Structures are given as structure tokens and as C-alpha cells.
Amino acid sequence: MNNAARLRCVVHHDPDLTVVGCVACGELVDEPDLVADTGHFSVACCTFHPYHSWCYRAAPPDPRPWTRCADCGVRLAAAEVLAAARWLAGFHRRLHRRALKGTAGESDASTAEIASVAPRPPAVRFVRARQRGTYVPRVPRLKPLFTGADRDSHGWLGRSFEIVHASACVGEPAAVVRLRTAPDDIELRLVYADELEQAGDDERAEFVRHDAARRRGERFARLEERLRNIRASLPSSWREAVVRRR
């Protein structure tokens, strides 16, 4: 079969977002938080892979070794990283079990199915680090962590993901802790934006204000584009505290 004929035979799958969790952390993704990565592993894989905006980075920062959190630099336990990597390595199977076949029009998955999957190990999570254009390895390679069969099946993770603490980072500022405890409080975020601006951190202040505008229902292309451009260089744990909704 030639390539053209093979492509005509492929059935793509669209994840059903009522039951599909974020590829990186496994939690359900609300539409305002969704980032769709259109990169495929092959022509027969899913049409897109769903991520939270804080679990996805289009422009990764300078890398840290896999032994350190990519956000705060604190050392990570090798056993915890390995457990999370083994969980993440099976994401394509979880994704395909909760997919809408492009030719079927409906899903055979149920909302209860999300609870039947092994939970993500709680200590660390992975952030998709997308390198656009010519590939330059800027995220840590994990092969030294793995042995035997693990080395072959999981070594690719280090080319695609950063490793971070699963929630709050060590030494997180009190203002960010307050945001975590009030995920739907817009006024609190605007006060925090003023504090950031007074401290000279204009980029984070702008990000917080843009997110507050989106929460108020001001949805337009320039706002969304600006949010995407700013968040590329910000720590994922901080973005999660600012953007996450209850």
C-alpha cells in the first residue's frame, strides 16, 4: 500500500473532553484551560493531545537536570520521578480508551471511566515542553534514570517534558498561596497584579490582569494570543495558581 492509500485508510480520534484527562497530569481539562497539542506520534494517533495551560510550555526555559524541579530547582527523589514517568509512559493508551472515532460520532467511554485509571503518582508531574521548528534538546534526558526495559520504553520522556513539583513549590510566596485557596476570586488576582507591578514584575502583572479579563468574559483573539505569549516563560506551578478554576 502506498503512502497516499495508507493515509486514506487512517481513522483519526478526537479525545472526548468530558472523560479525557490532561496528558501530563491526568485531571479533567475545562475548556478555558485547554491547550491542544496537534503534534502526532504517527498519522494514526490522536488528532490532538489535551493539556492544561499550566501543563504545557511552547517555549521551554533553560533546562535543569532531571534531579531538580524545573520550576524551583529543589532536588526531586529519583523514585518519585521514575514512578511518574512510568505512569506518563502509558498516556496514549488512556487517551485512546477515551476517544471519539472520527467516523463514529459518539464515544463508548463513560464519565465513570476516568476513575478506573491508575492515579498519577502525587509527588511530581510533567510539563509538556514543545520545541517548535528545528529540534534542540533543551529539556533533561531521562535515560540515565532508567534501566532494562524501562530505558527503551521511557527514555523519550526527557525529550518532551519538564519535571516539576505536583503543586506548590518549596518557598512559594504567601500571595501565590492565597491564590491557590481562592481559585475563583478575580479581585484578589487584580490586587496581586498591582503588587507585582509595584515590585517591577510587569510581565507577571500583565499575565494576571489578562487572566482576570478572561474570567470576566472578555474573550477575544488578541487577549488569548497575549496570554499564550507571556506564559511561555513563566513557571508552570505559578501559572497553575493564577489560572486554575475551582
C-alpha positions in Angstrom: 0.0 0.0 0.0 1.5 3.4 -0.9 1.5 6.3 1.4 -1.5 8.1 -0.1 -3.6 5.0 0.2 -2.5 4.4 3.7 -3.4 8.0 4.7 -6.9 7.5 3.3 -7.4 4.4 5.5 -6.4 6.1 8.7 -9.1 6.8 11.3 -8.2 9.7 13.5 -9.5 10.1 17.0 -10.7 13.2 18.8 -10.5 13.0 22.6 -13.8 13.3 24.4 -13.0 16.1 26.9 -15.8 15.1 29.3 -13.8 12.0 30.1 -10.3 12.6 28.9 -7.7 13.9 31.3 -4.8 16.1 30.7 -1.9 14.1 29.2 0.6 15.4 31.7 -1.4 15.3 35.0 -4.5 13.2 34.3 -7.0 15.7 35.7 -10.0 16.7 33.6 -9.5 19.8 31.5 -12.0 22.6 31.5 -12.4 24.4 28.1 -10.9 27.7 29.3 -7.8 25.8 30.5 -7.3 23.7 27.4 -4.2 23.7 25.2 -4.4 21.3 22.3 -1.1 20.0 21.0 -1.5 19.0 17.4 1.8 17.1 17.2 1.2 13.4 16.4 3.4 10.4 17.1 2.2 8.9 13.9 -0.5 9.5 11.3 -2.7 7.0 13.1 -2.5 8.7 16.5 -5.0 11.2 18.0 -5.9 14.4 16.3 -4.7 16.3 19.3 -3.4 15.8 22.8 -5.2 17.8 25.6 -3.2 19.7 28.2 -3.9 22.2 30.9 -2.3 25.6 30.0 0.0 25.1 33.1 1.0 21.6 32.0 2.2 22.9 28.6 5.0 25.2 27.6 5.5 26.2 23.9 9.0 27.6 24.6 10.9 25.8 27.4 13.3 27.7 29.6 16.9 26.7 30.1 16.9 23.1 31.3 17.6 21.8 34.8 18.8 18.2 35.4 16.0 15.7 36.0 17.0 15.5 39.6 15.8 19.1 40.1 12.3 20.7 39.8 12.2 22.7 36.6 10.3 25.5 38.5 12.1 25.9 41.8 15.3 23.9 41.5 14.7 21.8 44.6 16.0 18.3 44.4 13.5 15.6 43.4 13.6 12.0 44.6 14.6 9.6 41.9 12.0 7.0 42.9 9.2 9.6 42.6 10.4 10.7 39.2 10.5 7.1 38.0 7.0 6.4 39.3 5.6 9.4 37.5 7.5 8.6 34.3 6.1 5.1 34.3 2.6 6.5 34.7 3.0 9.1 31.9 4.5 6.5 29.5 1.0 4.9 29.3 -0.8 8.1 28.4 -1.5 7.1 24.8 -3.4 4.0 26.0 -5.5 6.1 28.4 -6.1 8.7 25.7 -7.2 6.1 23.1 -9.6 4.4 25.5 -11.5 7.8 25.8 -11.6 8.9 22.2 -14.3 9.6 19.7 -13.7 7.8 16.5 -13.9 10.3 13.6 -16.2 8.0 11.7 -18.5 7.0 14.6 -19.7 10.3 16.0 -20.1 9.1 19.6 -18.0 7.7 22.3 -18.2 4.4 24.1 -16.5 5.8 27.1 -18.4 6.9 30.2 -17.7 9.6 32.7 -17.1 6.9 35.4 -14.2 5.6 33.4 -11.9 8.4 34.4 -11.9 6.9 38.0 -10.9 3.5 36.8 -7.5 4.6 35.6 -4.5 4.3 38.0 -4.0 7.7 39.5 -0.9 9.8 38.8 1.8 9.5 41.4 1.2 12.6 43.6 4.8 13.9 44.2 5.8 15.2 40.7 4.2 15.9 37.4 5.5 16.5 33.8 5.0 19.7 31.8 5.0 19.3 28.0 7.9 21.3 26.7 7.2 21.9 23.0 10.2 22.9 20.9 9.0 24.4 17.6 11.0 24.4 14.4 14.4 22.7 14.4 14.6 20.4 17.5 17.1 21.5 20.1 17.3 19.3 23.2 16.7 21.8 26.0 14.9 19.5 28.5 16.7 16.9 30.5 17.2 13.4 29.1 16.0 10.7 31.5 17.8 7.7 30.1 20.3 7.6 32.9 17.4 7.2 35.3 16.1 4.0 33.6 17.5 0.5 33.3 16.5 -2.5 31.2 13.1 -2.4 29.5 12.4 1.0 31.2 15.3 2.6 29.3 13.7 1.7 25.9 10.1 2.5 26.7 10.5 5.7 28.8 13.7 7.3 27.6 11.8 9.5 25.2 10.2 11.4 28.0 13.2 13.5 28.6 13.0 14.9 25.1 9.5 16.2 25.6 8.7 17.1 29.2 10.0 19.1 32.2 9.7 17.7 35.7 8.1 19.8 38.4 6.6 19.5 41.8 3.0 18.4 41.5 1.5 21.5 43.2 3.1 24.2 45.3 6.9 24.7 45.0 9.1 25.0 48.0 9.2 28.6 49.3 6.2 29.7 47.3 5.2 33.4 48.2 2.3 33.9 50.5 0.4 35.8 47.8 0.5 32.8 45.5 -0.7 30.6 48.3 -3.7 32.9 48.7 -4.5 32.5 45.0 -4.5 28.7 45.4 -7.0 28.9 48.3 -9.3 31.2 46.2 -9.2 30.0 42.6 -12.3 32.0 41.5 -11.5 35.3 43.2 -11.0 37.9 40.5 -10.5 40.8 42.8 -7.7 39.0 44.7 -5.9 38.5 41.4 -6.2 42.1 40.5 -4.7 43.1 43.9 -1.9 40.6 43.3 -1.3 42.2 39.8 -0.9 45.6 41.5 1.6 44.1 43.9 3.6 42.6 41.1 3.7 45.9 39.2 4.9 47.8 42.2 7.7 45.2 42.6 8.7 45.8 39.0 7.5 42.4 37.6 5.4 43.9 34.7 5.2 40.6 32.7 3.6 38.6 35.5 1.3 41.6 36.4 0.1 41.7 32.8 -0.5 37.9 32.7 -2.6 38.1 35.9 -4.6 41.0 34.5 -5.2 39.3 31.2 -6.4 36.2 33.0 -8.8 38.3 35.1 -10.2 39.9 31.9 -10.8 36.4 30.5 -12.5 35.3 33.7 -14.9 38.3 33.3 -15.9 37.0 29.9 -13.7 39.3 27.8 -12.8 36.7 25.2 -11.1 37.9 22.0 -8.2 36.7 19.9 -5.6 39.4 21.0 -6.1 38.6 24.6 -5.7 34.9 24.1 -2.6 35.4 22.0 -1.0 37.7 24.6 -1.7 35.1 27.3 0.0 32.4 25.3 3.0 34.6 24.5 3.5 35.6 28.1 3.0 32.2 29.7 5.8 30.6 27.6 8.5 31.8 30.0 6.6 31.6 33.4 6.9 28.7 35.9 4.2 26.1 35.5 3.4 26.0 39.2 2.9 29.8 39.3 0.7 29.7 36.2 -1.4 26.9 37.8 -2.1 29.0 40.9 -3.1 32.0 38.8 -5.2 30.4 36.1 -6.8 27.3 37.8 -10.5 27.4 38.5 -12.4 25.5 41.1 
